[in-house]
């Protein structure tokens, strides 16, 4: 195990991007939680600590997956896929209802997860294993090892989450194309998927078994069809604007804007006045200015939120 940790390597840009995204997530949660902390009579540091714990746990899983041997992924691909299908089936017969959706498995009082998230990873591992070991000279072989398992997975997952099912389908579609599957098989898959989708919508219309489909379509309708606000009175509009309104948040945002503006102008001016050379050096100076501004803004956001929202 120690030797594996000493051999950690890889593209430094990817590691840097992962680390930067993790830091941005911490700062974003820390900054945006000020209103929630004020409402719940707590501090933003509590949300900062919670998000930091999640990031540390995530990095621990990332390192564990990194040092795990590739042969292990190959051996676990099919068992993980079977377990994910079992979890999806369990959600249908005995899943927990959280956030107005029966798509969770409850473990104890404080731990729950969505099997669809496990399925996303399991589908990738399964397809990688099958596509690596089989050539699919006939459509029958393709239907047995690819089409049928993916169909079962999508039918079970659409009961809990339509969006997760779409992600699984698109991910599988991209993997099949990148693996060089015959386009004839791809078009057959698309046609079968369309027919299956029509059947599912018809069954839901008659029985209402797939309630998440109605939720998904309702969200699409709300996005494209704007509500008629002409019937809203002036009093209702005023009450809506004043609902849970905190005047201090206005001053808080204005003060932060002044600090951010000072950082952007001063850093950009520093790099601009000190650049030497031609267009290449100007481009490098511009990149350095953007990176420096982003880092300073993130850091100042933490400091200002901690000072002003205590």
C-alpha positions in Angstrom: 0.0 0.0 0.0 2.8 2.4 0.9 4.5 1.7 -2.5 1.3 2.6 -4.3 1.1 6.0 -2.5 4.7 6.7 -3.4 3.9 6.0 -7.0 1.1 8.6 -7.3 1.5 10.4 -10.6 -0.6 11.5 -13.5 -1.4 14.7 -15.4 -0.6 17.6 -13.0 -3.2 19.7 -14.8 -6.0 17.3 -14.0 -4.9 17.1 -10.4 -4.8 20.9 -10.3 -8.2 21.2 -11.8 -9.7 18.8 -9.3 -8.1 20.6 -6.4 -9.3 24.0 -7.8 -12.9 22.8 -8.2 -12.9 21.4 -4.7 -11.7 24.8 -3.3 -14.3 26.6 -5.4 -17.0 24.4 -4.0 -15.9 25.2 -0.4 -15.8 28.9 -1.1 -19.1 28.8 -3.0 -20.9 27.0 -0.2 -19.3 29.2 2.4 -20.4 32.4 0.7 -23.9 31.4 -0.4 -24.7 29.9 3.1 -24.7 33.3 4.8 -28.5 33.8 4.3 -29.2 30.3 5.5 -26.9 30.7 8.5 -28.6 34.0 9.4 -32.0 32.4 9.1 -31.1 29.3 11.2 -29.3 31.4 13.8 -25.9 29.7 13.2 -22.6 30.7 11.6 -21.3 30.2 8.1 -18.3 28.4 9.7 -20.6 25.4 10.3 -21.4 25.1 6.6 -17.7 25.7 5.8 -16.7 22.8 8.1 -19.4 20.5 6.7 -18.4 21.1 3.1 -14.7 20.7 4.0 -15.5 17.3 5.5 -17.3 16.3 2.4 -14.3 17.4 0.2 -11.9 15.5 2.4 -14.0 12.3 2.2 -14.3 12.8 -1.5 -10.5 13.1 -1.9 -10.1 9.9 0.3 -12.4 8.0 -2.1 -10.5 9.6 -5.1 -7.2 8.3 -3.8 -8.7 4.9 -3.0 -10.0 4.6 -6.5 -6.7 5.8 -7.9 -4.5 3.2 -6.2 -7.1 0.4 -6.7 -5.6 -2.0 -9.3 -7.2 -2.0 -12.8 -7.7 -5.8 -12.6 -9.9 -5.2 -9.6 -12.2 -2.9 -11.6 -12.5 -5.6 -14.2 -13.4 -8.3 -11.7 -15.9 -6.0 -9.9 -17.6 -4.6 -13.0 -20.3 -7.3 -13.5 -21.0 -7.8 -9.7 -21.3 -4.0 -9.3 -23.7 -3.9 -12.2 -25.9 -6.7 -10.7 -25.9 -5.0 -7.3 -26.9 -1.6 -8.8 -29.9 -3.3 -10.6 -30.9 -4.9 -7.3 -30.8 -1.6 -5.5 -32.9 0.0 -8.2 -35.5 -2.8 -7.8 -35.4 -2.4 -4.1 -36.3 1.3 -4.5 -39.5 0.3 -6.3 -40.6 -2.2 -3.7 -39.4 -0.5 -0.5 -37.6 2.7 -1.2 -37.6 5.7 1.2 -39.4 8.9 0.2 -37.2 12.0 0.5 -37.6 15.4 -1.2 -41.0 14.3 -2.7 -39.5 11.3 -4.5 -39.3 7.6 -3.7 -35.8 7.1 -5.1 -33.7 6.7 -1.9 -32.3 3.8 0.2 -32.3 4.7 3.8 -29.5 3.3 6.0 -30.1 4.1 9.6 -31.4 7.5 10.6 -28.9 9.9 9.0 -27.5 8.0 5.9 -29.3 7.7 2.6 -28.3 7.4 -1.0 -29.8 7.2 -4.5 -29.1 3.9 -6.3 -29.1 5.8 -9.6 -25.8 7.4 -8.6 -24.3 4.0 -8.1 -25.8 2.8 -11.4 -24.0 5.5 -13.3 -20.7 4.2 -12.3 -21.7 0.5 -12.6 -22.9 1.0 -16.2 -19.6 2.5 -17.2 -17.6 -0.4 -15.6 -20.0 -3.0 -17.1 -19.8 -1.5 -20.7 -16.0 -1.2 -20.5 -15.7 -4.9 -19.4 -18.1 -6.2 -22.0 -16.9 -4.1 -24.9 -13.3 -5.1 -24.1 -14.0 -8.8 -24.1 -16.6 -9.2 -27.0 -16.6 -8.2 -30.6 -20.4 -8.5 -31.3 -20.4 -10.0 -34.7 -24.2 -10.5 -34.6 -27.0 -8.2 -33.4 -28.3 -11.1 -31.2 -25.0 -11.1 -29.2 -25.2 -7.3 -28.9 -28.8 -7.5 -27.8 -28.0 -10.1 -25.1 -25.0 -8.4 -23.6 -25.7 -4.7 -24.2 -29.2 -3.9 -25.2 -31.1 -6.1 -22.6 -29.0 -5.1 -19.6 -29.2 -1.4 -20.5 -33.0 -1.7 -21.1 -33.6 -3.3 -17.7 -31.4 -0.6 -16.0 -33.2 2.3 -17.7 -36.7 0.9 -17.0 -35.9 0.5 -13.3 -34.1 3.8 -12.9 -36.8 5.8 -14.7 -39.2 4.9 -11.8 -37.0 7.0 -9.4 -35.4 9.7 -11.6 -36.0 10.6 -15.2 -32.9 12.9 -15.3 -30.7 10.1 -14.0 -32.0 7.8 -16.6 -31.2 10.3 -19.4 -27.7 10.7 -18.0 -27.2 6.9 -18.0 -28.6 6.6 -21.6 -26.4 9.4 -22.9 -23.3 8.0 -21.2 -23.9 4.6 -22.6 -24.6 6.0 -26.0 -21.3 7.9 -26.0 -19.4 4.8 -24.8 -20.9 2.7 -27.6 -19.9 5.2 -30.2 -16.4 5.5 -28.9 -16.0 1.7 -28.8 -16.7 1.5 -32.5 -20.0 -0.4 -32.3 -21.6 -0.7 -35.8 -23.8 2.2 -36.6 -26.5 -0.2 -37.7 -26.7 -1.5 -34.1 -26.7 2.1 -32.8 -29.7 3.0 -34.9 -31.5 -0.2 -33.8 -30.8 0.9 -30.2 -32.2 4.3 -30.8 -35.4 3.0 -32.4 -36.0 0.5 -29.6 -35.4 3.2 -27.0 -38.0 5.5 -28.7 -40.6 2.7 -28.8 -39.9 1.8 -25.2 -40.2 5.4 -24.2 -43.6 5.7 -25.9 -44.8 2.6 -24.2 -43.7 3.9 -20.8 -45.4 7.2 -21.3 -48.6 5.4 -22.4 -48.5 3.1 -19.3 -47.9 6.1 -17.1 -50.9 7.9 -18.7 -53.1 4.9 -17.9 -51.8 3.8 -14.6 -49.7 6.6 -13.1 -47.0 4.2 -12.0 -44.1 6.3 -13.2 -44.9 9.5 -11.2 -41.4 10.9 -11.8 -42.3 11.3 -15.5 -45.1 13.7 -14.6 -42.6 15.6 -12.4 -40.1 15.8 -15.2 -42.6 17.0 -17.8 -44.1 19.5 -15.4 -40.6 21.0 -14.9 -40.2 21.3 -18.7 -43.6 23.0 -19.0 -42.8 25.5 -16.3 -39.6 26.3 -18.0 -41.1 27.1 -21.4 -44.6 28.3 -20.3 -44.3 31.5 -18.3 -46.9 32.1 -15.6 -49.4 34.9 -16.2 -48.6 37.5 -13.6 -51.1 40.0 -14.8 -53.6 39.0 -12.1 -51.1 39.8 -9.3 -52.1 42.8 -7.3 -49.7 45.5 -6.1 -50.1 44.3 -2.5 -49.2 40.7 -3.4 -46.2 41.9 -5.3 -45.1 44.0 -2.3 -45.5 41.1 0.1 -43.6 38.8 -2.2 -40.7 41.3 -2.4 -40.6 41.8 1.4 -41.0 38.1 2.3 -38.0 37.2 4.5 -36.2 40.3 3.2 -33.1 41.3 5.3 -31.8 44.8 4.5 -28.3 43.9 5.8 -27.8 41.6 2.8 -28.0 44.6 0.4 -25.2 46.4 2.2 -23.3 43.1 2.5 -23.4 42.6 -1.3 -22.5 46.3 -2.0 -19.5 46.1 0.3 -18.3 42.9 -1.3 -18.7 44.4 -4.8 -16.4 47.3 -3.8 -13.7 44.9 -2.5 -13.9 42.7 -5.6 -13.8 45.7 -7.9 -10.6 47.0 -6.2 -9.0 43.6 -6.5 -9.8 43.3 -10.2 -8.6 46.8 -11.1 -5.5 46.8 -9.0 -4.3 43.3 -10.0 -5.0 43.9 -13.7 -3.3 47.3 -13.6 -0.2 45.8 -11.9 0.2 43.1 -14.5 -0.6 45.5 -17.3 1.9 48.2 -16.2 4.7 45.7 -15.6 4.4 43.6 -18.7 7.4 43.7 -21.1 7.6 42.2 -24.6 5.2 41.6 -27.4 1.8 40.0 -27.8 2.9 36.7 -26.3 4.0 38.3 -23.0 0.7 40.4 -23.0 -1.3 37.2 -23.3 0.7 35.6 -20.4 0.2 38.6 -18.3 -3.5 38.6 -18.9 -3.8 34.9 -17.9 -1.8 35.6 -14.7 -4.0 38.5 -13.9 -7.2 36.5 -14.3 -5.8 33.6 -12.2 -4.6 36.0 -9.5 -7.9 37.9 -9.4 -9.8 34.7 -9.1 -7.7 33.4 -6.2 -7.8 36.7 -4.4 -11.6 37.1 -4.8 -12.2 33.6 -3.4 -9.9 34.3 -0.4 -11.4 37.7 0.2 -14.9 36.3 -0.1 -14.1 33.9 2.8 -12.7 36.7 4.9 -15.5 39.1 4.3 -18.2 36.5 4.9 -16.6 35.4 8.1 -16.2 39.0 9.4 -19.6 40.5 8.3 -21.9 37.6 8.9 -20.9 36.6 12.4 
